[in-house]
Amino acid sequence: METVKIHTESITLGQLLKFVNLASSGGEVKALLAEGNIRVDNEVETRRGRKLYPGMTVTVGRTQRYRITA
């Protein structure tokens, strides 16, 4: 599991996916979310604007996991 340190109160799911280089544009983020392979705290997420806070975990596919930290 990788940790992603943020310096603000929260980050959106779309921003996170771009930050970790899984998407380079909003369109790519939408496509990833449409596949249904992204989970936030073990729940499927389809909103790119979902706010992520420290302590939350994002899973992409079966192997890529990101933990949000402050």
N, C-alpha and C positions, 0 to 999 in steps of 0.2 A: 504494500500500500504506500502510495506517495502522499506526502503532505503538501498542501498548498496554503501558504501563509498570506493572509489578507491584511491590509492596513486600514480598512474601512469597517463599518459595522456589518456590511453584508456584500455579496457579489451575486449577480444573476447567473443562472445556469448557462445561458448563452455566453456570457463573458468568461466563465470558467472553461468551457469547451474550447474557446478561442485561445485562452491563456495557456492551456496544456497542449496546444497544437493539434487538437482533434478536428478542428474546423477553422477555416480561414475567413468565412463570411457568414452573415446571418442566414443565407440560403442553405449553406452546408449544415448549419446548426439545425434548421427546420427539418432537413432530410434525415439527420441522425435521430432526432426526436420522433419522427414519423415511423421509424423502424421499430420503436418500442423496446429498444435495448438499453435504455438509460434509466437507472433507478436512483432515487434520492432516499436515503435511509430505508432501503429495501422495498420501496414502492415505485412502480413505473411512473415516470414523469414525462409529460408531453409539452409542458409550457417552458419556453426558453427564458421567460421573465421570472421564473421561480426564484425567489430569494434564498440564498444559502448563507448560513451563519456558522461561526466557529462551532465545531463539534459534530457537524453534519458530514455524512459520507455519500459520495457519488460513485456509482458503479456503472462502468460502460462495458457492455458485453458481459463476458464471464470472468475476465481476468484483470481488467484495469480498474483500480480503486483509488479514489482520491479523498483524503480527509482534510476538511477545512479547519485551519487553525488561525489564531489571532497573533 
